[in-house]
Each structure stands twice: as structure tokens, then as C-alpha cells.
Amino acid sequence: MVSVVGLIGLAISLILAAITDVREGRVPNWLTFSLAGFGIAVNTIYQGWGGFLGSIEGIALGILCLIFFYIKGGMGAGDVKLLGAIGAVMGPHLVVYVFGFAAIFGGLYSLAMLFAQGGLQYTWDRLVLLLNTLRCSYQVLTPQSHQPKE
């Protein structure tokens, strides 16, 4: 269970992260590391060792959710560390929901940006071409219905 103190600290940190990300194009380490430390401290104080372990699991799971996208160049390391820090505050179960909602809204935002920049038609045309290529190149092999001659 996330404490009110944890949620307030998380909200303040996320507002600061959004502001610095928009202005500078990055999420600073001092923000992600202090949020992670804050999450560990608050959960340990309110829930004891279980809270400490939950925070560590949340950090690991949050990082694990985004590390693939970072490796492929889809996002910066600050975003990965920020989700890990969110996991420190919210724990391993809730960080998965945060990741899911972020993925859904991120996808919708990407579609809106593609539409606004005129790239949606190009992307759609490429998808249709790919699907038509797959459809035309797929061959269904059925057994022959003839009997061998005796």
C-alpha cells in the first residue's frame, strides 16, 4: 500500500521531471536517485523490511520494463531510471500498471504526432503493403485427394 506521504513526494517529483524533460530534453539523475531514495525510506518507515524489499523489487521491475527500449535507442536512460524510481515509491505491483498506462498513452500520443505531421498516411501505406505482401506470399499446402493406383 502506498502512503499519502509517498504519493505527495511522487507527484512533486513527477511534476519536476516533466518540467525538466520538456525544457532540457532529459530527466536529471539527482531527481531520479533522490526519488528512489525517498521511496525506499518512506516504504521502510511505514512497512518495515517488507516495504524495503518491495521498493527494491519495484526499482528492478521498473527498470526491467523499459531497459529493452533504452537498448534499442527508443528512449533515454533518464526515463528508465525514472520508472525505476516510481517503482521504489509504488512497489512492484503498481509499477507494472504505471508502465502499462504509460505505454498506452505514449502510443496514442505517437499516433497523434504522426497524424499532425502527416506521417500517419505513410505509415499506414507501409503497413498495408506489408500485409499484402504477407497475404500474397502465403501458400496453403493441402494434401492431394487422390488415391495411389493399384
Beta strands, then each sheet from edge to edge (+ up, - down):
end
